[in-house]
Amino acid sequence: MKTVKFFLIGFGAILFAFQIQSCENGPLSGVVFPPTPTEWEDLRASALDNFIQRETVDIISNTATFVSDSGVTLSIYTYCLVFEDGTPIDQTGQLDLEYIEVFNKSSMVLTNKPTMGHSGDGNKRLLETGGEFYVNITQGGKKIIGTCSTFMSLMVPKALTTDESDMSLWNGVIDENGNLTWVEENNDINQERGGVFGEGANYYVSFGKFGWTNIDRFVSFLGEKTAILVAPPIGFDHKNCAVYVFVDGEGSNSLAQLDVVTEKGYFSEHYGYLPVGIDIHLIFVSVQNGKWLYAIKSVKTEKNKVFNITENELKTGVEADLVADVNALQ
């Protein structure tokens, strides 16, 4: 009997390995094993790190200038920069820069930087972005802070994003679960306290906070609204997966996130903000064996409807597979 048990255990291990190998890419077959929170966090951290542009920039006449891979110009005015202890930085030296830019929905999924903004009443609403940006600088490995209300500017080509007249400045706040929400700043058309204005082919942004900054405006919807409820596969929750919503027809520069978990374990949002009867795509993402585990599901919103993400809808792929599938949404 012991021999039989050993054989069965060994056969089970072989079958398990076959199942995992068979679903390395494409649709899954067999059992899905939910990842640990650490596995999920590691994949997200790796994906975000791939977006970081690192550069050492010279300070010339109290200004350090950087041009990103896509053509965004960042200017840092160094006259009011100091180290955390209050001592001045070396104005004849260099700055070590970390910079991220996000313009489309697939990049928002990979970086977990959706366009959800505080609406002023404690809720969140969907935003349309003219670009999400992260900036951090150090000198000699030491953290730097600013003593002025504004000391940085961005020149963002509208060709990278969208051309809208009512964009404003937002700052990103990341919660204890690693999710980002945008908070609107007091926009100043004269750029004395920070703000956004569009002129010609560019957006011009003036700001004074390291971290995440956004060019944004709220997306407005007409008609009766409903909340979205999504049931993930068994074994998945907010600690090892995420669920996003793409509204069909809204272009590439907006993405909602379902960052509220109900008592029944459904992913939802803060209140019903999407109209009943519109077409949306649910984007479920997680990790399996170091690769992206995901499902993209086309649905039509219904009142009080719970949408289920099932195991047979899941597939695995490398980052390029997920990017291609998300970018294909229209």
C-alpha positions as CSV (number, residue, x, y, z in Angstrom):
1,M,0.0,0.0,0.0
2,K,2.8,2.4,0.8
3,T,4.2,1.7,-2.7
4,V,0.8,2.6,-4.3
5,K,0.6,5.8,-2.3
6,F,4.1,6.8,-3.3
7,F,3.3,6.1,-6.9
8,L,0.1,8.1,-6.8
9,I,1.8,11.0,-5.1
10,G,4.6,10.9,-7.7
11,F,2.0,10.7,-10.5
12,G,0.1,13.7,-9.0
13,A,3.3,15.7,-9.0
14,I,4.0,14.9,-12.6
15,L,0.4,15.8,-13.6
16,F,0.7,19.0,-11.6
17,A,3.9,19.9,-13.5
18,F,2.2,19.0,-16.8
19,Q,-0.7,21.3,-16.0
20,I,1.6,24.2,-15.2
21,Q,3.7,23.6,-18.2
22,S,0.7,23.3,-20.5
23,C,-0.6,26.7,-19.5
24,E,2.7,28.6,-19.8
25,N,1.2,30.8,-22.6
26,G,-2.4,31.2,-23.8
27,P,-5.6,29.7,-22.3
28,L,-5.3,27.8,-19.1
29,S,-6.2,24.2,-18.7
30,G,-6.5,22.4,-15.3
31,V,-6.3,23.8,-11.9
32,V,-5.5,27.5,-11.2
33,F,-3.3,28.1,-8.1
34,P,-3.8,31.6,-6.6
35,P,-0.5,33.3,-6.0
36,T,0.7,34.6,-2.7
37,P,0.6,38.3,-2.0
38,T,4.4,38.4,-2.3
39,E,4.3,36.9,-5.7
40,W,1.8,39.5,-6.8
41,E,3.7,42.4,-5.3
42,D,7.0,41.2,-6.9
43,L,5.4,41.1,-10.4
44,R,3.9,44.6,-9.9
45,A,7.2,46.0,-8.6
46,S,9.1,44.5,-11.6
47,A,6.6,45.9,-14.1
48,L,6.8,49.4,-12.5
49,D,10.6,49.3,-12.5
50,N,10.6,48.7,-16.3
51,F,8.9,52.1,-16.7
52,I,11.5,54.1,-14.8
53,Q,13.8,56.3,-16.8
54,R,17.0,56.9,-14.8
55,E,19.3,59.8,-15.8
56,T,22.1,61.9,-14.2
57,V,21.5,65.5,-15.2
58,D,23.7,68.5,-14.9
59,I,22.7,71.7,-13.0
60,I,23.3,74.7,-15.3
61,S,22.4,78.2,-14.0
62,N,20.1,76.7,-11.3
63,T,18.2,74.5,-13.8
64,A,18.4,70.8,-14.6
65,T,16.7,69.7,-17.8
66,F,15.6,66.2,-19.0
67,V,13.9,65.1,-22.2
68,S,12.1,61.8,-21.9
69,D,12.0,58.9,-24.4
70,S,8.7,60.1,-25.8
71,G,9.7,63.8,-26.0
72,V,8.3,65.3,-22.7
73,T,10.6,68.0,-21.3
74,L,11.1,68.2,-17.6
75,S,12.7,71.3,-16.1
76,I,13.8,71.4,-12.4
77,Y,14.6,74.8,-11.0
78,T,17.1,74.1,-8.3
79,Y,17.4,77.4,-6.5
80,C,15.0,76.3,-3.7
81,L,16.1,72.6,-3.3
82,V,17.7,71.5,-0.1
83,F,18.5,68.2,1.6
84,E,16.2,66.9,4.3
85,D,18.3,68.4,7.0
86,G,18.0,71.9,5.4
87,T,21.4,72.1,4.0
88,P,21.6,73.4,0.4
89,I,22.4,71.1,-2.5
90,D,25.5,71.6,-4.7
91,Q,24.2,73.9,-7.4
92,T,27.3,73.2,-9.6
93,G,26.8,69.4,-9.4
94,Q,24.4,66.9,-10.8
95,L,21.1,65.3,-9.9
96,D,20.1,61.7,-10.1
97,L,16.7,61.5,-11.6
98,E,14.0,58.8,-11.6
99,Y,11.2,59.6,-14.1
100,I,8.1,57.7,-15.2
101,E,5.5,58.6,-17.8
102,V,2.2,56.8,-18.4
103,F,-0.2,57.7,-21.3
104,N,-2.3,54.7,-22.2
105,K,-4.5,52.1,-20.6
106,S,-2.1,49.1,-20.9
107,S,0.6,51.1,-19.1
108,M,-1.9,52.0,-16.4
109,V,-2.6,48.3,-15.9
110,L,1.1,47.3,-15.8
111,T,2.0,50.1,-13.3
112,N,-1.3,50.0,-11.4
113,K,-1.9,53.7,-12.0
114,P,-5.5,54.0,-13.1
115,T,-7.3,57.4,-13.6
116,M,-9.6,57.5,-10.5
117,G,-9.9,61.0,-8.9
118,H,-11.5,62.2,-5.7
119,S,-14.7,64.0,-6.5
120,G,-14.8,66.1,-3.4
121,D,-17.5,64.2,-1.7
122,G,-15.5,61.2,-0.5
123,N,-16.1,59.2,-3.7
124,K,-14.0,58.6,-6.7
125,R,-14.8,59.2,-10.4
126,L,-13.2,58.3,-13.7
127,L,-10.7,60.7,-15.2
128,E,-9.3,61.3,-18.6
129,T,-5.6,61.9,-18.5
130,G,-3.2,64.0,-20.5
131,G,-0.4,62.1,-18.9
132,E,0.7,60.6,-15.6
133,F,4.2,61.5,-14.4
134,Y,6.5,60.4,-11.5
135,V,9.5,62.5,-10.6
136,N,12.1,61.9,-7.9
137,I,15.6,63.3,-7.5
138,T,18.6,62.7,-5.2
139,Q,22.1,64.0,-5.0
140,G,24.9,61.9,-3.7
141,G,22.3,59.4,-2.6
142,K,20.6,61.9,-0.3
143,K,16.9,62.8,-0.5
144,I,16.0,66.3,-1.7
145,I,13.0,68.4,-0.8
146,G,11.7,71.7,-2.2
147,T,11.1,74.9,-0.2
148,C,9.1,76.7,-3.0
149,S,5.4,76.1,-4.0
150,T,6.6,75.3,-7.5
151,F,10.0,74.4,-8.8
152,M,9.4,72.0,-11.7
153,S,7.7,72.2,-15.1
154,L,6.7,69.8,-17.8
155,M,6.1,70.5,-21.5
156,V,4.0,67.6,-22.8
157,P,3.2,67.2,-26.5
158,K,-0.5,66.8,-27.0
159,A,0.3,64.3,-29.8
160,L,1.2,61.8,-27.0
161,T,-2.2,62.0,-25.4
162,T,-5.3,64.2,-26.0
163,D,-6.1,67.8,-26.7
164,E,-8.7,69.2,-24.2
165,S,-9.2,72.7,-23.0
166,D,-10.2,72.0,-19.4
167,M,-7.4,69.9,-18.1
168,S,-6.1,70.6,-14.6
169,L,-3.3,69.5,-12.2
170,W,-3.7,66.5,-9.9
171,N,-1.4,64.8,-7.4
172,G,-1.3,61.1,-6.7
173,V,-1.9,59.6,-3.3
174,I,-1.0,55.9,-2.8
175,D,-2.9,54.0,0.0
176,E,-1.9,51.2,2.2
177,N,-2.8,48.6,-0.5
178,G,-0.6,50.3,-3.1
179,N,-3.5,51.8,-5.1
180,L,-3.3,55.3,-6.4
181,T,-6.0,58.0,-6.3
182,W,-5.7,61.4,-7.9
183,V,-6.4,64.6,-5.9
184,E,-7.0,67.9,-7.7
185,E,-4.7,70.8,-6.9
186,N,-5.6,74.5,-6.8
187,N,-4.9,75.3,-10.4
188,D,-3.4,78.7,-11.1
189,I,-3.6,80.0,-14.7
190,N,-0.6,82.2,-13.9
191,Q,1.4,79.2,-12.8
192,E,2.4,80.8,-9.4
193,R,0.9,78.0,-7.3
194,G,1.0,75.3,-9.9
195,G,-1.4,74.4,-12.7
196,V,-1.9,73.3,-16.3
197,F,-2.6,75.2,-19.4
198,G,-2.7,74.1,-23.0
199,E,-1.2,76.2,-25.8
200,G,-0.6,75.2,-29.3
201,A,0.8,71.7,-29.6
202,N,1.7,71.3,-25.9
203,Y,0.4,71.2,-22.3
204,Y,2.5,73.3,-19.9
205,V,2.5,72.1,-16.3
206,S,3.9,73.9,-13.3
207,F,4.2,71.9,-10.0
208,G,6.2,71.6,-6.8
209,K,5.8,68.0,-5.4
210,F,7.9,65.0,-6.0
211,G,6.0,61.7,-6.6
212,W,3.0,61.4,-9.0
213,T,1.5,64.3,-10.9
214,N,-1.3,64.1,-13.5
215,I,-2.9,66.2,-16.2
216,D,-6.6,65.3,-15.9
217,R,-10.3,66.1,-16.1
218,F,-13.4,64.2,-15.0
219,V,-15.3,62.0,-17.5
220,S,-19.0,62.7,-17.5
221,F,-21.7,60.2,-18.1
222,L,-25.5,60.7,-18.7
223,G,-28.3,58.3,-17.7
224,E,-29.2,56.1,-14.8
225,K,-26.1,54.9,-13.0
226,T,-25.1,51.6,-11.5
227,A,-22.3,50.1,-9.4
228,I,-20.1,47.4,-10.9
229,L,-19.7,44.2,-9.0
230,V,-17.1,41.6,-10.1
231,A,-16.6,38.2,-8.5
232,P,-13.0,37.0,-9.0
233,P,-12.1,33.3,-9.3
234,I,-12.0,31.3,-6.1
235,G,-8.9,32.0,-4.0
236,F,-8.4,35.5,-5.4
237,D,-8.8,38.8,-3.5
238,H,-7.4,42.3,-3.3
239,K,-4.1,40.9,-2.0
240,N,-3.2,38.8,-5.0
241,C,-5.1,40.4,-8.0
242,A,-6.6,43.6,-9.4
243,V,-9.7,44.4,-11.5
244,Y,-10.0,47.3,-13.8
245,V,-12.7,48.7,-16.0
246,F,-12.3,50.1,-19.5
247,V,-15.3,52.0,-20.9
248,D,-15.7,51.2,-24.6
249,G,-15.3,54.3,-26.8
250,E,-13.5,56.3,-24.2
251,G,-10.1,56.1,-25.9
252,S,-6.8,54.9,-24.6
253,N,-6.2,57.4,-21.8
254,S,-8.7,56.5,-19.1
255,L,-9.0,53.4,-16.9
256,A,-11.2,52.8,-13.8
257,Q,-10.2,50.5,-10.9
258,L,-12.5,48.5,-8.7
259,D,-10.6,49.0,-5.5
260,V,-13.4,48.3,-3.0
261,V,-14.1,44.8,-1.8
262,T,-17.6,44.1,-0.5
263,E,-18.5,41.7,2.4
264,K,-19.2,39.0,-0.2
265,G,-15.8,39.4,-1.7
266,Y,-16.9,41.3,-4.8
267,F,-14.6,43.9,-6.4
268,S,-16.5,47.2,-6.7
269,E,-16.1,51.0,-6.6
270,H,-17.1,53.7,-4.3
271,Y,-20.5,54.4,-5.8
272,G,-22.4,53.8,-9.0
273,Y,-20.9,56.1,-11.6
274,L,-21.4,54.2,-14.9
275,P,-24.6,54.3,-16.8
276,V,-26.8,51.3,-17.2
277,G,-26.6,49.6,-20.6
278,I,-23.2,50.7,-21.8
279,D,-20.5,48.4,-23.1
280,I,-17.4,47.9,-20.9
281,H,-14.5,45.5,-20.6
282,L,-13.4,44.0,-17.3
283,I,-9.7,43.5,-16.9
284,F,-8.7,40.9,-14.3
285,V,-4.9,40.6,-13.7
286,S,-2.8,38.5,-11.4
287,V,0.3,36.3,-11.7
288,Q,1.1,32.6,-12.2
289,N,4.7,31.2,-12.4
290,G,6.1,34.7,-12.8
291,K,3.9,35.5,-15.8
292,W,0.8,37.6,-16.1
293,L,-2.5,35.7,-15.4
294,Y,-5.4,37.7,-16.8
295,A,-8.8,37.8,-18.3
296,I,-10.5,40.5,-20.4
297,K,-14.3,40.2,-20.4
298,S,-16.7,42.2,-22.6
299,V,-20.0,42.9,-20.7
300,K,-22.9,45.4,-20.8
301,T,-23.7,47.1,-17.5
302,E,-26.8,46.0,-15.7
303,K,-28.5,47.2,-12.5
304,N,-27.2,45.2,-9.5
305,K,-25.5,42.7,-11.8
306,V,-22.6,40.6,-10.5
307,F,-20.1,39.7,-13.2
308,N,-18.1,36.5,-12.6
309,I,-14.5,36.0,-13.8
310,T,-14.2,32.2,-14.2
311,E,-11.1,30.0,-14.3
312,N,-11.8,29.0,-17.9
313,E,-11.6,32.7,-18.9
314,L,-8.0,33.0,-17.6
315,K,-4.9,32.8,-19.6
316,T,-1.2,33.5,-19.0
317,G,1.3,35.5,-21.0
318,V,4.3,37.7,-20.9
319,E,4.0,41.5,-20.5
320,A,3.8,42.0,-24.3
321,D,0.8,39.7,-24.5
322,L,-1.1,41.6,-21.9
323,V,-0.2,45.0,-23.5
324,A,-1.4,43.8,-26.9
325,D,-4.7,42.5,-25.6
326,V,-5.5,45.6,-23.5
327,N,-4.5,48.0,-26.3
328,A,-6.8,46.2,-28.7
329,L,-9.8,47.4,-26.7
330,Q,-11.7,50.2,-28.4
